[in-house]
Amino acid sequence: MPNPTDEPPHPLPLTGERTLPGIADERYWFERHVVAYELAADVLGGQRGRRRGSLAVLDAGCGEGYGLPRLRSAGADRVIGVDLDGPTVTHARQRYATDDPGIEVLEAELTDLPLADDEVAASVSFQVIEHLHDIPGYLHELGRVTRRDGPVVISTPNRLTFTPGSDQPVNPFHTREFTAAELREELHAAGLQVRWLAGVHHGATMLAEQQRLHLDVLAALTSTAPEEWSDELRGLVHRVRSDWFDVHDADLDASLDLLAVCGA
């Protein structure tokens, strides 16, 4: 079936396991993921102001790699992306590390990171925890490689809104999804102290657009394939920006995604 937007194909396949930049029909999910990197940029800005010397940041489960230059722009002197999928690592290296010596991408298990204890000043890991089988081992590794005074920032879909009414994830790539309370408990059990737990919500612009079009964008996206979208839905998806989402710690159970800022 032809691509409804006649876009050139992305070098990586869009399988449903990860989101990718530059695909108009994927823009809602991509911009929703970008929100986490924007929060990380704020956190890193605080780190930059308090720390002397080099600021190294780990992106655990970096996927396509679009977050790596964002972390660099936020003030990181060294950004280390780690992912297990070989072709994805190769792509991220070629696209983001070739012209920036401050970015490196490693192929490794997240439960066995090729980094020394306390090697990085901060770690981020976005939309990853829900994919893993050894979650305690993964969280332990994030804590091990992050300096004691450094933040560990994690995002994951909110089970109550992503897979409503079920403990079994609908996404075949997810092994476990979390409520806010469950995520806090899991992080605490791994020795990570939760400094702030917030949720990603549709912001005023998104809510106004939905009202104008008499459309529930999330329900529409999760119930229909792109080739079945109405012109109104496709037009909305193609215009979504990260600032159409809000991050706050009120009404966590109604949030789209959960964002935890922890201490290692």
URRAGI-V469218 format. One line per field, one symbol per residue. ss: DSSP state (H for helix, E for strand, C for the rest). phi: phi as a letter, one per 30 degrees, with the letter a starting at -180 (. if undefined). burial: # if it has 24 or more other C-alpha atoms within 12 Angstrom, else .. Layout:
# URRAGI-V469218
ss: ???
phi: ???
burial: ???
This chain:
# URRAGI-V469218
ss: CCCCCCCCCCCCCCCCCCCCCCCHHHHHHHHHHHHHHHHHHHHHHHHHHHCCCCCEEEEECCCCCHHHHHHHHCCCCEEEEEECCHHHHHHHHHHHHCCCCCEEEEECCCCCCCCCCCCECEEEEECCHHHCCCHHHHHHHHHHHECCCCEEEEEEEEHHHHCCCCCCCCCCCCCCCECHHHHHHHHHHCCCEEEEEEEEEECHHHHHHHHHHCCCHHHHHHHCCHHHCCHHHHHHHHHCCHHHEEEECCCHHHCCEEEEEEEC
phi: .dddchdddddcdccjdbcbdicedcdedddddeeddddddddddddddcccidccbccdidhejdddddddddjddbcccbbddedddedddddccecbddcbbccaddcbddbdehdcdabbachbedccccdedddddedddceeccdccbbaddedcdbdiadceddddccacbdddddeddddddicdddabbbcbdddddddddddchbcddddddcbdedcddddddddedcdbdddccbacchddcddbcbccccd
burial: ...........#....#####.###################.##..##......###############################..######..##....######.#######..###############..##.##########..##############..........#.#####..##.##..#####.########..#...#......##..#....#..#...##.##.##########...#############
